[in-house]
């Protein structure tokens, strides 16, 4: 049944799939948090969720008798990639199999990027590590081209502007490679902290 549902999720257009994955499979569940993560108004989130649920119902009915891909294998592969990425970045270099995930054209978008500037995620990862911030993988939600890695964060003792205690990496892939990464800090207190320089 899990594989049947995930195959139906994969049939959704990317915008609908993202809000559905956040709302029902991640820790980013409030409409406001989803709106912030997707950089759209709350009304758009509600509309997209409604459309996604209606389309899901149609797809589930039409595919009930078919064979389905193994959704847990995709999630486990992504979990392995997340752990390997974190470990490699802490060592200071990404091995070939992990660097393939982060090609030169990968772009960091959202709150950690300066407007009008194209930034690759790896230098930002390095700066974060140099500041003493560590991330530990908590949860993975994976479809073929949208991946969510939820992280617990620890800050160095005495950090002046500590990073919020959890965050999520929203990755948009094409042919297995990350094209865009948006780091999301769920919760209103976290948004205020980041805007003040945290």
Secondary structure in CASP SS format (residue, H / E / C, confidence):
PFRMAT SS
TARGET T0000
AUTHOR 0000-0000-0000
METHOD secondary structure of the structure
MODEL  1
X C 1.00
X H 1.00
X H 1.00
X H 1.00
X H 1.00
X H 1.00
X H 1.00
X H 1.00
X H 1.00
X H 1.00
X C 1.00
X C 1.00
X C 1.00
X H 1.00
X H 1.00
X H 1.00
X H 1.00
X H 1.00
X H 1.00
X H 1.00
X H 1.00
X H 1.00
X H 1.00
X H 1.00
X H 1.00
X C 1.00
X C 1.00
X C 1.00
X C 1.00
X C 1.00
X H 1.00
X H 1.00
X H 1.00
X H 1.00
X H 1.00
X H 1.00
X H 1.00
X H 1.00
X C 1.00
X C 1.00
X C 1.00
X H 1.00
X H 1.00
X H 1.00
X H 1.00
X H 1.00
X H 1.00
X H 1.00
X H 1.00
X H 1.00
X H 1.00
X H 1.00
X H 1.00
X H 1.00
X H 1.00
X H 1.00
X H 1.00
X H 1.00
X H 1.00
X H 1.00
X H 1.00
X H 1.00
X H 1.00
X C 1.00
X C 1.00
X C 1.00
X C 1.00
X C 1.00
X C 1.00
X C 1.00
X H 1.00
X H 1.00
X H 1.00
X H 1.00
X H 1.00
X H 1.00
X H 1.00
X H 1.00
X H 1.00
X H 1.00
X H 1.00
X H 1.00
X H 1.00
X H 1.00
X H 1.00
X H 1.00
X H 1.00
X H 1.00
X H 1.00
X H 1.00
X H 1.00
X C 1.00
X C 1.00
X C 1.00
X C 1.00
X H 1.00
X H 1.00
X H 1.00
X H 1.00
X C 1.00
X C 1.00
X C 1.00
X C 1.00
X C 1.00
X C 1.00
X C 1.00
X E 1.00
X E 1.00
X E 1.00
X C 1.00
X C 1.00
X C 1.00
X C 1.00
X C 1.00
X C 1.00
X C 1.00
X C 1.00
X C 1.00
X E 1.00
X C 1.00
X H 1.00
X H 1.00
X H 1.00
X H 1.00
X H 1.00
X H 1.00
X H 1.00
X H 1.00
X H 1.00
X H 1.00
X C 1.00
X C 1.00
X C 1.00
X E 1.00
X E 1.00
X E 1.00
X E 1.00
X E 1.00
X E 1.00
X E 1.00
X E 1.00
X E 1.00
X C 1.00
X C 1.00
X C 1.00
X E 1.00
X E 1.00
X E 1.00
X E 1.00
X E 1.00
X E 1.00
X E 1.00
X E 1.00
X E 1.00
X C 1.00
X C 1.00
X C 1.00
X C 1.00
X C 1.00
X C 1.00
X C 1.00
X C 1.00
X C 1.00
X C 1.00
X C 1.00
X E 1.00
X E 1.00
X E 1.00
X E 1.00
X E 1.00
X E 1.00
X E 1.00
X E 1.00
X E 1.00
X C 1.00
X C 1.00
X E 1.00
X E 1.00
X E 1.00
X E 1.00
X E 1.00
X E 1.00
X E 1.00
X E 1.00
X C 1.00
X C 1.00
X C 1.00
X H 1.00
X H 1.00
X H 1.00
X H 1.00
X H 1.00
X H 1.00
X H 1.00
X H 1.00
X C 1.00
X C 1.00
X C 1.00
END
